[in-house]
Amino acid sequence: MPLFLLALCQSLLLCSAQVLLKIALTRMGTFAWTGAFWWSLLTNWWLLASGVLFAGAAVLWMYILRHFPFSHAYPLVSMAYVFGIIAAVLVFHETIAWTQWVGVLLIMGGCYLVTQ
């Protein structure tokens, strides 16, 4: 059970980082090789927060890999896909096809089987 909880936290961090990255990119101006553009990247708080969450997810992932078998840990990363679909609905108000929901259920079932 500790592996599942750690992987759950890692997947939440990873998904949150991806959501913040998407928000940062939608608020970003047109890409250009100018100093103003690069300065806008450095002052984009959404992007910086995304980087912090990515770093946290990476550190937690390193801990998981160090202490648990790879064959058990790696499949649990797919929980990030489940959280991604939920974030798409709640944050970005996207419409999700029923086939995607079936995929989410299959992923959840697979995660359950991996932890058994």
NUKOLKE-921468 format. One line per field, with one value per atom (N, C-alpha, C, O): residue in one letter; z, x negated, y negated. Coordinates in pm, 1 decimal, decimal comma, m for minus. Example, Ala and Ser with C-alpha at 12.3 -4.5 7.8 and 13.67 -1.06 7.14 Angstrom:
// NUKOLKE-921468
residu = [A; A; A; A; S; S; S; S] $
Z = [780,0; 780,0; 780,0; 846,5; 708,0; 714,0; 787,0; 803,9] $
X = [m1319,0; m1230,0; m1320,0; m1423,6; m1285,0; m1367,0; m1290,0; m1340,9] $
Y = [569,0; 450,0; 330,0; 331,9; 225,0; 106,0; m3,0; m113,8] $
// end
This chain:
// NUKOLKE-921468
residu = [M; M; M; M; P; P; P; P; L; L; L; L; F; F; F; F; L; L; L; L; L; L; L; L; A; A; A; A; L; L; L; L; C; C; C; C; Q; Q; Q; Q; S; S; S; S; L; L; L; L; L; L; L; L; L; L; L; L; C; C; C; C; S; S; S; S; A; A; A; A; Q; Q; Q; Q; V; V; V; V; L; L; L; L; L; L; L; L; K; K; K; K; I; I; I; I; A; A; A; A; L; L; L; L; T; T; T; T; R; R; R; R; M; M; M; M; G; G; G; G; T; T; T; T; F; F; F; F; A; A; A; A; W; W; W; W; T; T; T; T; G; G; G; G; A; A; A; A; F; F; F; F; W; W; W; W; W; W; W; W; S; S; S; S; L; L; L; L; L; L; L; L; T; T; T; T; N; N; N; N; W; W; W; W; W; W; W; W; L; L; L; L; L; L; L; L; A; A; A; A; S; S; S; S; G; G; G; G; V; V; V; V; L; L; L; L; F; F; F; F; A; A; A; A; G; G; G; G; A; A; A; A; A; A; A; A; V; V; V; V; L; L; L; L; W; W; W; W; M; M; M; M; Y; Y; Y; Y; I; I; I; I; L; L; L; L; R; R; R; R; H; H; H; H; F; F; F; F; P; P; P; P; F; F; F; F; S; S; S; S; H; H; H; H; A; A; A; A; Y; Y; Y; Y; P; P; P; P; L; L; L; L; V; V; V; V; S; S; S; S; M; M; M; M; A; A; A; A; Y; Y; Y; Y; V; V; V; V; F; F; F; F; G; G; G; G; I; I; I; I; I; I; I; I; A; A; A; A; A; A; A; A; V; V; V; V; L; L; L; L; V; V; V; V; F; F; F; F; H; H; H; H; E; E; E; E; T; T; T; T; I; I; I; I; A; A; A; A; W; W; W; W; T; T; T; T; Q; Q; Q; Q; W; W; W; W; V; V; V; V; G; G; G; G; V; V; V; V; L; L; L; L; L; L; L; L; I; I; I; I; M; M; M; M; G; G; G; G; G; G; G; G; C; C; C; C; Y; Y; Y; Y; L; L; L; L; V; V; V; V; T; T; T; T; Q; Q; Q; Q] $
Z = [0,0; 0,0; 0,0; m60,6; 65,8; 61,1; m82,3; m116,2; m166,1; m304,7; m374,5; m446,0; m354,7; m421,2; m378,9; m463,3; m249,7; m201,3; m252,8; m290,0; m254,9; m308,1; m457,4; m504,3; m531,4; m675,3; m700,9; m797,9; m615,5; m627,3; m610,6; m689,4; m508,2; m485,9; m601,9; m645,9; m651,8; m762,6; m887,8; m960,1; m913,8; m1030,0; m1017,2; m1115,7; m896,3; m873,9; m896,8; m957,1; m848,3; m871,2; m1020,7; m1071,8; m1089,6; m1232,3; m1311,2; m1399,3; m1280,3; m1349,9; m1320,0; m1409,8; m1194,9; m1158,9; m1232,9; m1277,9; m1245,1; m1319,3; m1465,6; m1524,2; m1524,2; m1663,9; m1681,9; m1780,7; m1587,0; m1594,1; m1585,9; m1663,8; m1492,2; m1480,6; m1604,3; m1645,4; m1663,3; m1786,3; m1898,9; m1973,8; m1911,9; m2015,3; m1992,3; m2086,6; m1868,8; m1836,6; m1869,6; m1927,5; m1833,3; m1860,7; m2010,9; m2055,1; m2088,0; m2232,6; m2298,5; m2398,1; m2243,8; m2301,6; m2269,4; m2341,9; m2162,9; m2123,6; m2181,7; m2165,2; m2249,0; m2302,7; m2438,6; m2514,5; m2467,6; m2596,5; m2707,3; m2684,3; m2825,4; m2940,8; m2920,0; m2872,0; m2956,5; m2939,0; m3028,1; m3146,5; m2970,1; m3044,6; m2976,7; m2856,8; m3052,0; m2997,6; m2944,6; m2972,9; m2869,5; m2816,3; m2665,4; m2600,2; m2612,0; m2467,5; m2392,0; m2283,8; m2450,0; m2383,6; m2370,0; m2268,1; m2472,1; m2465,4; m2355,2; m2275,3; m2350,3; m2249,5; m2109,2; m2013,6; m2096,3; m1966,4; m1926,2; m1809,0; m2022,9; m1991,7; m1945,1; m1863,8; m1995,9; m1948,8; m1803,0; m1723,4; m1768,5; m1633,1; m1531,7; m1412,5; m1577,0; m1485,4; m1496,1; m1439,6; m1567,7; m1581,4; m1459,9; m1456,0; m1361,5; m1235,9; m1255,7; m1181,7; m1353,6; m1382,9; m1427,2; m1386,5; m1511,2; m1560,8; m1448,4; m1439,7; m1363,8; m1251,3; m1153,3; m1103,8; m1125,7; m1037,0; m1098,6; m1028,7; m1228,9; m1299,5; m1281,6; m1254,7; m1296,6; m1279,6; m1139,7; m1122,4; m1039,8; m901,4; m882,0; m818,3; m936,8; m924,0; m1000,9; m953,0; m1120,6; m1195,7; m1114,9; m1110,5; m1051,1; m969,8; m851,6; m820,0; m787,2; m676,4; m721,0; m652,1; m835,6; m889,2; m921,9; m899,0; m975,5; m1010,1; m885,9; m885,7; m780,7; m656,6; m594,8; m549,5; m593,2; m539,4; m624,3; m570,8; m755,1; m844,7; m817,7; m819,9; m792,5; m759,7; m631,1; m620,8; m533,8; m409,0; m435,7; m385,0; m515,2; m546,8; m616,7; m580,8; m717,1; m790,9; m701,6; m720,8; m606,0; m517,0; m423,3; m389,0; m381,3; m274,8; m317,8; m236,3; m441,9; m485,0; m617,2; m693,6; m644,5; m772,5; m890,2; m886,9; m992,4; m1111,5; m1174,8; m1221,8; m1175,9; m1238,5; m1165,9; m1224,9; m1039,5; m964,8; m975,0; m985,7; m971,6; m966,9; m1101,2; m1107,3; m1208,1; m1336,6; m1388,2; m1436,4; m1380,2; m1429,2; m1354,1; m1409,5; m1229,8; m1152,1; m1197,8; m1160,0; m1278,4; m1335,0; m1422,4; m1440,9; m1475,2; m1563,5; m1490,7; m1555,4; m1359,3; m1286,7; m1324,9; m1312,3; m1371,1; m1416,2; m1533,4; m1547,3; m1617,5; m1727,1; m1674,3; m1728,5; m1569,9; m1508,9; m1456,5; m1482,2; m1383,6; m1331,1; m1443,5; m1432,0; m1551,5; m1666,9; m1730,7; m1767,6; m1743,9; m1799,5; m1707,1; m1752,5; m1577,4; m1480,3; m1485,1; m1479,9; m1494,9; m1504,4; m1633,9; m1635,6; m1741,7; m1869,9; m1856,2; m1912,7; m1781,1; m1761,2; m1664,0; m1693,5; m1548,2; m1442,6; m1467,1; m1436,9; m1520,7; m1536,4; m1674,5; m1687,0; m1777,8; m1914,3; m1981,5; m2095,8; m1912,1; m1959,4; m2095,7; m2183,6; m2110,2; m2233,5; m2228,7; m2121,6; m2345,3; m2356,9; m2380,3; m2467,6; m2302,0; m2309,6; m2370,4; m2324,6; m2472,7; m2538,8; m2446,3; m2358,5; m2467,1; m2382,5; m2394,4; m2298,4; m2511,3; m2528,7; m2439,9; m2392,2; m2418,3; m2329,0; m2184,5; m2109,1; m2147,4; m2012,4; m1994,0; m1886,6; m2098,6; m2091,6; m2071,4; m1992,0; m2142,9; m2125,7; m1983,8; m1928,1; m1924,8; m1786,1; m1692,8; m1602,6; m1714,2; m1630,1; m1646,1; m1548,6; m1768,3; m1790,5; m1721,5; m1664,2; m1726,9; m1658,7; m1508,5; m1444,0; m1453,4; m1309,8; m1272,8; m1170,2; m1356,6; m1333,0; m1338,3; m1257,6; m1433,6; m1443,6; m1321,7; m1272,4; m1273,5; m1152,3; m1032,8; m949,8; m1024,5; m916,5; m926,4; m826,4; m1046,8; m1064,0; m1033,6; m977,0; m1069,8; m1043,6; m893,8; m849,2; m816,7; m672,0; m597,2; m478,0; m663,2; m595,7; m590,3; m537,4] $
X = [m79,9; 0,0; m84,2; m42,6; m201,0; m279,8; m317,2; m317,3; m348,7; m383,3; m266,0; m284,2; m146,9; m29,7; m8,9; 16,6; m19,5; 0,3; m108,2; m79,1; m232,0; m340,3; m320,9; m339,9; m283,0; m259,8; m139,9; m138,9; m40,0; 75,9; 33,1; 72,4; m47,1; m97,3; m184,3; m173,9; m269,7; m358,0; m276,3; m307,4; m173,1; m87,3; m10,0; 8,0; 35,5; 104,9; 11,2; 50,3; m112,2; m210,5; m237,6; m242,5; m254,9; m284,2; m169,0; m191,0; m47,3; 69,5; 87,9; 118,5; 69,4; 81,3; m22,1; 7,5; m143,0; m247,2; m207,3; m229,9; m148,7; m106,0; 6,9; 9,3; 99,7; 209,7; 154,5; 193,9; 63,6; 4,1; m78,1; m81,5; m143,6; m218,8; m126,1; m157,4; m12,7; 84,5; 136,1; 146,8; 167,9; 214,0; 104,6; 132,8; m19,0; m131,0; m146,5; m169,6; m134,1; m152,1; m39,1; m61,4; 81,3; 191,8; 178,5; 232,3; 108,3; 89,8; m38,3; m65,7; m114,8; m242,2; m222,2; m132,7; m304,9; m298,7; m355,4; m392,9; m361,6; m416,9; m565,8; m637,6; m610,9; m751,8; m839,1; m810,5; m945,4; m1040,3; m1175,9; m1184,3; m1280,1; m1415,2; m1458,1; m1568,5; m1372,3; m1402,6; m1421,4; m1374,4; m1490,3; m1510,2; m1380,3; m1363,6; m1286,9; m1157,4; m1082,6; m1018,4; m1090,9; m1022,0; m1081,7; m1008,5; m1214,1; m1278,4; m1254,7; m1243,0; m1247,5; m1215,7; m1073,1; m1046,3; m981,6; m843,3; m834,0; m748,0; m921,6; m924,7; m969,0; m911,3; m1069,3; m1122,5; m1027,3; m1037,0; m935,6; m840,4; m700,1; m605,0; m688,0; m559,6; m543,8; m600,9; m466,4; m453,8; m388,5; m418,3; m300,7; m239,5; m347,8; m348,4; m438,7; m547,3; m643,2; m686,8; m675,6; m764,1; m700,9; m768,4; m572,6; m502,6; m499,9; m515,6; m480,1; m482,8; m618,7; m625,8; m725,3; m859,9; m883,8; m947,2; m833,1; m847,7; m774,1; m826,2; m653,3; m577,9; m644,0; m647,4; m697,0; m771,1; m890,7; m918,2; m961,6; m1077,7; m1034,8; m1100,4; m925,5; m875,0; m834,9; m863,1; m769,4; m730,3; m853,8; m855,1; m957,5; m1080,4; m1150,6; m1198,4; m1157,2; m1222,1; m1144,2; m1203,2; m1013,0; m930,8; m946,5; m950,7; m955,1; m974,0; m1108,8; m1118,1; m1212,2; m1343,0; m1335,4; m1395,5; m1261,3; m1244,7; m1172,6; m1212,6; m1067,2; m990,9; m1079,5; m1080,2; m1154,4; m1241,0; m1349,0; m1389,2; m1394,7; m1500,3; m1450,1; m1524,8; m1322,8; m1274,1; m1175,2; m1138,6; m1131,6; m1031,7; m1073,8; m1149,2; m1025,3; m1058,2; m1003,7; m890,8; m1085,1; m1047,5; m920,0; m835,0; m907,3; m790,6; m661,0; m553,5; m669,0; m549,8; m526,6; m412,7; m635,0; m623,4; m583,8; m495,3; m648,7; m630,4; m486,6; m439,0; m415,6; m276,2; m187,1; m87,9; m220,8; m137,3; m148,4; m66,0; m248,9; m261,3; m139,8; m104,5; m77,1; 38,2; 156,1; 251,5; 151,5; 258,3; 261,4; 365,0; 149,0; 145,4; 241,8; 298,8; 260,7; 356,8; 499,0; 578,0; 530,6; 663,4; 684,8; 788,5; 587,2; 598,8; 600,8; 664,6; 530,7; 529,7; 666,9; 707,0; 738,7; 874,4; 966,2; 1047,2; 953,0; 1035,7; 1004,4; 1095,5; 875,5; 836,2; 887,8; 928,1; 886,7; 937,6; 1083,2; 1125,0; 1159,7; 1301,5; 1318,5; 1389,2; 1253,7; 1276,1; 1208,3; 1266,0; 1088,0; 1012,1; 1032,3; 1054,0; 1024,8; 1029,3; 1165,8; 1183,9; 1260,8; 1398,9; 1405,1; 1482,3; 1322,3; 1320,7; 1426,9; 1466,2; 1471,9; 1565,8; 1486,3; 1399,7; 1516,5; 1443,1; 1535,0; 1647,7; 1486,4; 1563,9; 1577,6; 1494,2; 1681,8; 1705,7; 1591,5; 1561,0; 1528,4; 1417,1; 1298,5; 1225,2; 1280,5; 1174,0; 1205,4; 1116,2; 1333,6; 1371,6; 1350,4; 1309,9; 1377,6; 1350,9; 1201,4; 1161,4; 1119,4; 974,6; 932,1; 844,9; 993,3; 962,8; 997,2; 919,9; 1112,0; 1150,3; 1052,9; 1019,9; 1007,0; 909,4; 776,8; 714,0; 734,8; 611,3; 625,7; 535,5; 738,9; 761,7; 762,2; 706,6; 825,1; 824,1; 684,0; 648,0; 604,8; 466,4; 384,2; 304,3; 403,7; 332,8; 372,5; 288,3; 498,0; 543,7; 474,5; 425,9; 470,5; 409,3; 260,2; 206,9; 192,3; 48,4; 20,4; m81,6; 109,3; 85,1; 122,6; 93,8; 184,9; 225,7; 112,9; 130,9] $
Y = [121,6; 0,0; m128,1; m226,9; m130,2; m254,2; m292,7; m411,1; m194,6; m225,0; m291,8; m390,3; m239,6; m296,9; m442,2; m528,1; m470,3; m607,6; m702,5; m816,2; m656,0; m739,0; m765,2; m877,4; m661,2; m676,5; m767,2; m843,0; m759,8; m847,7; m993,7; m1079,7; m1021,1; m1157,9; m1203,3; m1317,8; m1115,1; m1150,1; m1180,9; m1275,5; m1102,6; m1125,4; m1256,2; m1327,8; m1287,5; m1415,0; m1533,9; m1633,9; m1522,0; m1628,4; m1644,8; m1756,7; m1533,4; m1536,6; m1597,3; m1680,4; m1556,6; m1610,6; m1759,3; m1837,8; m1797,4; m1939,2; m2023,4; m2134,1; m1970,4; m2041,6; m2058,7; m2164,6; m1956,1; m1962,6; m2064,7; m2138,1; m2069,0; m2166,1; m2308,0; m2394,7; m2331,8; m2464,9; m2500,7; m2616,7; m2401,9; m2427,2; m2468,9; m2561,5; m2402,1; m2438,6; m2580,4; m2658,7; m2613,1; m2748,6; m2850,4; m2955,3; m2819,9; m2910,7; m2933,0; m3045,6; m2827,6; m2839,8; m2918,3; m2987,0; m2908,6; m2985,3; m3134,2; m3217,9; m3167,7; m3308,2; m3368,7; m3487,6; m3285,3; m3329,7; m3396,2; m3359,1; m3493,1; m3560,4; m3473,9; m3358,9; m3528,0; m3459,4; m3435,8; m3523,5; m3317,5; m3283,7; m3371,4; m3389,5; m3425,5; m3508,1; m3498,7; m3472,0; m3520,3; m3514,6; m3651,1; m3697,6; m3713,5; m3846,2; m3837,7; m3744,4; m3936,0; m3941,1; m3955,6; m3899,3; m4032,1; m4052,1; m3920,2; m3895,0; m3836,7; m3706,9; m3621,3; m3562,9; m3613,3; m3529,4; m3584,9; m3508,2; m3715,3; m3775,0; m3739,0; m3712,4; m3738,0; m3701,8; m3556,6; m3522,9; m3471,3; m3332,4; m3326,5; m3252,3; m3403,0; m3400,6; m3461,4; m3432,2; m3545,3; m3608,6; m3549,3; m3603,2; m3439,8; m3371,0; m3279,1; m3170,1; m3323,6; m3249,0; m3112,9; m3019,1; m3100,4; m2970,2; m2871,4; m2755,3; m2920,1; m2835,9; m2798,1; m2683,3; m2892,8; m2864,3; m2765,2; m2674,9; m2781,9; m2688,3; m2548,8; m2448,7; m2543,6; m2415,8; m2348,3; m2228,4; m2424,9; m2369,2; m2315,7; m2211,6; m2386,9; m2340,6; m2208,1; m2116,5; m2197,9; m2072,6; m1958,9; m1845,6; m1988,2; m1885,9; m1837,0; m1717,0; m1929,2; m1891,6; m1804,6; m1705,3; m1841,9; m1761,6; m1622,2; m1524,1; m1612,9; m1482,4; m1398,6; m1277,6; m1463,4; m1390,9; m1337,6; m1224,1; m1418,2; m1373,5; m1257,8; m1159,8; m1269,3; m1160,5; m1034,4; m923,6; m1050,9; m937,1; m870,0; m747,2; m948,6; m891,2; m809,3; m702,4; m860,3; m786,0; m653,0; m548,2; m659,1; m538,0; m436,1; m318,4; m482,0; m389,6; m329,1; m214,3; m405,1; m357,0; m247,9; m156,3; m257,4; m169,6; m61,9; 22,8; m62,6; 35,6; 98,4; 38,1; 219,6; 283,8; 202,8; 153,7; 190,3; 114,1; 170,1; 94,5; 302,3; 365,9; 334,3; 344,5; 296,2; 255,7; 105,1; 59,6; 28,7; m116,7; m177,1; m262,5; m133,4; m201,6; m199,5; m302,3; m87,3; m89,7; m189,1; m236,5; m221,0; m311,6; m456,4; m539,7; m487,0; m621,4; m652,9; m769,4; m549,7; m570,3; m635,1; m678,4; m642,3; m712,5; m860,1; m925,3; m912,8; m1052,3; m1073,2; m1181,5; m971,8; m983,2; m998,9; m1076,2; m926,2; m936,6; m1078,7; m1139,8; m1130,5; m1266,5; m1369,6; m1474,3; m1339,1; m1429,7; m1443,7; m1554,1; m1334,4; m1338,9; m1417,5; m1498,3; m1393,2; m1466,0; m1615,5; m1698,2; m1650,5; m1792,1; m1854,0; m1970,3; m1777,2; m1829,1; m1871,3; m1972,4; m1793,4; m1824,9; m1941,4; m2037,8; m1932,0; m2030,7; m2165,0; m2269,5; m2163,6; m2287,5; m2349,1; m2469,6; m2265,6; m2318,4; m2302,0; m2343,9; m2242,1; m2225,4; m2155,4; m2193,4; m2053,1; m1975,4; m1866,7; m1820,7; m1827,2; m1716,2; m1588,4; m1582,7; m1487,4; m1362,0; m1255,5; m1236,4; m1187,3; m1081,8; m960,8; m938,5; m884,9; m768,3; m667,7; m596,9; m661,2; m568,2; m607,0; m520,5; m735,9; m780,2; m739,9; m701,0; m749,8; m708,1; m558,4; m513,9; m480,6; m336,5; m313,7; m228,6; m389,3; m379,6; m411,6; m344,8; m513,6; m550,4; m434,3; m401,9; m372,6; m258,0; m141,8; m74,3; m118,5; m11,5; m42,7; 46,3; m167,8; m207,3; m185,8; m132,3; m227,5; m210,1; m62,2; m22,9; 19,1; 163,7; 221,0; 306,8; 173,6; 218,8; 180,2; 259,8; 59,0; 15,3; 101,7; 135,9; 136,2; 223,0; 359,5; 412,5; 415,4; 547,9; 544,5; 640,0; 437,1; 426,5; 424,8; 477,4; 365,3; 355,0; 482,4; 494,0; 576,2; 702,0; 803,4; 913,0] $
// end
